């Protein structure tokens, strides 16, 4: 399994120049500014899951990465 940084960087690149650009920026901010992996993963996981509930279309674009990120968090008890 990849680490959270690799997963988030892939999510970032897939969302760039799409209708989800604002959401990309929203999850990039904690990713770039928080210090610990736990802070980043907890915050970003919450944002991704909330956004996915509001907009099911995101699943077709980054569904695999969402699942992988959630699995990473689960394995690391985040």
Short mmCIF file of the C-alpha atoms (twelve columns), coordinates in Angstrom:
data_MODEL
# 
_entry.id   MODEL 
# 
loop_
_atom_site.group_PDB 
_atom_site.id 
_atom_site.type_symbol 
_atom_site.label_atom_id 
_atom_site.label_alt_id 
_atom_site.label_comp_id 
_atom_site.label_asym_id 
_atom_site.label_seq_id 
_atom_site.Cartn_x 
_atom_site.Cartn_y 
_atom_site.Cartn_z 
_atom_site.pdbx_PDB_model_num 
ATOM 1  C CA . UNK A 1  0.000   0.000  0.000   1 
ATOM 2  C CA . UNK A 2  1.185   3.490  -0.828  1 
ATOM 3  C CA . UNK A 3  1.654   6.142  1.813   1 
ATOM 4  C CA . UNK A 4  -0.829  8.956  2.282   1 
ATOM 5  C CA . UNK A 5  1.358   11.511 0.501   1 
ATOM 6  C CA . UNK A 6  1.437   9.495  -2.730  1 
ATOM 7  C CA . UNK A 7  -2.325  8.958  -2.592  1 
ATOM 8  C CA . UNK A 8  -3.062  12.643 -1.955  1 
ATOM 9  C CA . UNK A 9  -0.709  13.757 -4.701  1 
ATOM 10 C CA . UNK A 10 -2.535  11.491 -7.146  1 
ATOM 11 C CA . UNK A 11 -5.891  12.877 -6.003  1 
ATOM 12 C CA . UNK A 12 -4.509  16.390 -6.473  1 
ATOM 13 C CA . UNK A 13 -3.331  15.675 -10.013 1 
ATOM 14 C CA . UNK A 14 -6.611  13.987 -11.006 1 
ATOM 15 C CA . UNK A 15 -8.711  16.897 -9.740  1 
ATOM 16 C CA . UNK A 16 -6.546  19.595 -11.315 1 
ATOM 17 C CA . UNK A 17 -8.367  21.464 -14.088 1 
ATOM 18 C CA . UNK A 18 -11.685 19.746 -13.417 1 
ATOM 19 C CA . UNK A 19 -14.989 20.996 -12.066 1 
ATOM 20 C CA . UNK A 20 -13.657 19.922 -8.653  1 
ATOM 21 C CA . UNK A 21 -10.786 22.422 -8.619  1 
ATOM 22 C CA . UNK A 22 -12.165 24.206 -5.536  1 
ATOM 23 C CA . UNK A 23 -12.373 20.929 -3.643  1 
ATOM 24 C CA . UNK A 24 -8.807  20.106 -4.713  1 
ATOM 25 C CA . UNK A 25 -7.630  23.350 -3.129  1 
ATOM 26 C CA . UNK A 26 -9.712  22.671 -0.015  1 
ATOM 27 C CA . UNK A 27 -7.980  19.344 0.662   1 
ATOM 28 C CA . UNK A 28 -4.589  20.630 -0.442  1 
ATOM 29 C CA . UNK A 29 -4.478  23.304 2.272   1 
ATOM 30 C CA . UNK A 30 -4.307  20.910 5.265   1 
ATOM 31 C CA . UNK A 31 -2.094  18.576 3.269   1 
ATOM 32 C CA . UNK A 32 0.453   21.353 2.731   1 
ATOM 33 C CA . UNK A 33 0.191   23.123 6.090   1 
ATOM 34 C CA . UNK A 34 -0.321  20.549 8.851   1 
ATOM 35 C CA . UNK A 35 2.710   18.995 10.467  1 
ATOM 36 C CA . UNK A 36 1.704   15.492 11.421  1 
ATOM 37 C CA . UNK A 37 0.398   12.641 9.327   1 
ATOM 38 C CA . UNK A 38 -2.410  12.123 11.814  1 
ATOM 39 C CA . UNK A 39 -3.614  15.739 11.453  1 
ATOM 40 C CA . UNK A 40 -3.441  15.569 7.673   1 
ATOM 41 C CA . UNK A 41 -5.150  12.214 7.357   1 
ATOM 42 C CA . UNK A 42 -7.883  12.968 9.874   1 
ATOM 43 C CA . UNK A 43 -8.752  16.331 8.310   1 
ATOM 44 C CA . UNK A 44 -8.485  15.266 4.683   1 
ATOM 45 C CA . UNK A 45 -10.376 12.011 5.286   1 
ATOM 46 C CA . UNK A 46 -13.237 13.970 6.821   1 
ATOM 47 C CA . UNK A 47 -13.301 16.471 3.947   1 
ATOM 48 C CA . UNK A 48 -13.194 13.753 1.284   1 
ATOM 49 C CA . UNK A 49 -15.942 11.699 2.894   1 
ATOM 50 C CA . UNK A 50 -18.193 14.751 3.419   1 
ATOM 51 C CA . UNK A 51 -17.646 15.926 -0.144  1 
ATOM 52 C CA . UNK A 52 -18.334 12.478 -1.567  1 
ATOM 53 C CA . UNK A 53 -21.673 12.352 0.277   1 
ATOM 54 C CA . UNK A 54 -22.663 15.690 -1.291  1 
ATOM 55 C CA . UNK A 55 -21.368 14.943 -4.787  1 
ATOM 56 C CA . UNK A 56 -21.467 11.323 -5.940  1 
ATOM 57 C CA . UNK A 57 -19.835 12.292 -9.246  1 
ATOM 58 C CA . UNK A 58 -16.441 12.543 -7.528  1 
ATOM 59 C CA . UNK A 59 -16.435 8.732  -7.122  1 
ATOM 60 C CA . UNK A 60 -16.074 8.221  -10.882 1 
ATOM 61 C CA . UNK A 61 -12.988 10.430 -10.933 1 
ATOM 62 C CA . UNK A 62 -11.099 9.440  -7.774  1 
ATOM 63 C CA . UNK A 63 -13.054 6.554  -6.262  1 
ATOM 64 C CA . UNK A 64 -10.071 4.195  -6.184  1 
ATOM 65 C CA . UNK A 65 -7.924  6.806  -4.485  1 
ATOM 66 C CA . UNK A 66 -10.656 7.550  -1.928  1 
ATOM 67 C CA . UNK A 67 -10.886 3.866  -1.086  1 
ATOM 68 C CA . UNK A 68 -7.103  3.545  -0.882  1 
ATOM 69 C CA . UNK A 69 -6.824  6.619  1.350   1 
ATOM 70 C CA . UNK A 70 -9.580  5.358  3.652   1 
ATOM 71 C CA . UNK A 71 -7.871  1.976  3.848   1 
ATOM 72 C CA . UNK A 72 -4.562  3.664  4.707   1 
ATOM 73 C CA . UNK A 73 -6.291  5.597  7.496   1 
ATOM 74 C CA . UNK A 74 -8.016  2.475  8.780   1 
ATOM 75 C CA . UNK A 75 -4.781  0.457  8.840   1 
ATOM 76 C CA . UNK A 76 -3.086  3.290  10.718  1 
ATOM 77 C CA . UNK A 77 -6.030  3.717  13.111  1 
ATOM 78 C CA . UNK A 78 -6.822  7.247  11.954  1 
# 
